[in-house]
Every structure is written in C-alpha cells, then in structure tokens.
Amino acid sequence: MTEEKYYTIEEVAEMLKVVYLTVYRWIQDGKLRAYKAGKQYRIKKEDLDYFLNKVKTKYEV
C-alpha cells in the first residue's frame, strides 16, 4: 500500500521558488487543490503534480 504525500504551503512555495502568498492565492483562486486541516492547508503530491502539468501545458509553445 502506498502512502500519500502531503505538503504545506511553505514547502510548495520553497520547492517552486515563489512566496507563500502566491501559493495561497493559487489555492484561493481554485487553481491548486488543497485540503484544510484546522487553520492550515495541505497539498497532496498528486494535486501539485496535476497543477504543474496543467501550467506547463498551458504555456508550452
């Protein structure tokens, strides 16, 4: 059985070299799916991969 991987907004921001607020805005705009646990958000690895693929495809020439 595979274990699901979740990231915090801070971890995603660090990986993508953007600020925390950028990732938060993506979540608020519905561009990046996240799960709210109390007052904190968690982003599933599969959802992050999907988001990155969608953005990459959108801007490919």
N, C-alpha and C positions, 0 to 999 in steps of 0.2 A: 504494500500500500504506500502510495506516495504522499509525502507531507506537503501541504500547501505553504507557500512562502508569502508573507505579508511585509510591506514596507511602511514606514511612517512618511509623512510629508517631507520631513527633514532629510531622510535617506534618499528619497526620489529626487529632491532638489539637488542634493550633493552629487548624485550619480549623473544627472543631466546638466550640471553646472549652471543652474538657474537659482534664483532666490526662492525662499519659502512661499512668498506671496504669489509668485507665478503659478506654482503647483496648486495652491489653494484656489486661485481663480479658475484654473482648468477644471477643478472639481465643482466649483460653484456654477460654472457655465455648462456643466454636463458633458464636457469633453473627455474627462478622465473619471472612470467609475471608482468610487471609494466607499468604504464602509465605516460608519461612525460608531466608535466604541466609547461611550461616555462622551467626553469632550474632545476626544482625539479621533483622527481619521487613520484608517489603514487601507493600503492599496495592495490588492492581490497581484502577484507577479504576472499572471496571465492577462489581467486587465491593463497593466502597464505595457506589456508586450504588444497587446492589441492597439493601444493608443499610439505607441511609437510606430507601428506598422502603418496605421492609418495616416499619421502625419507624414511619414516618409513617402507613402504612395501619393499623397496629395501634392507634394512638392517635387516629385520626380519629373525630370524633363523628358 
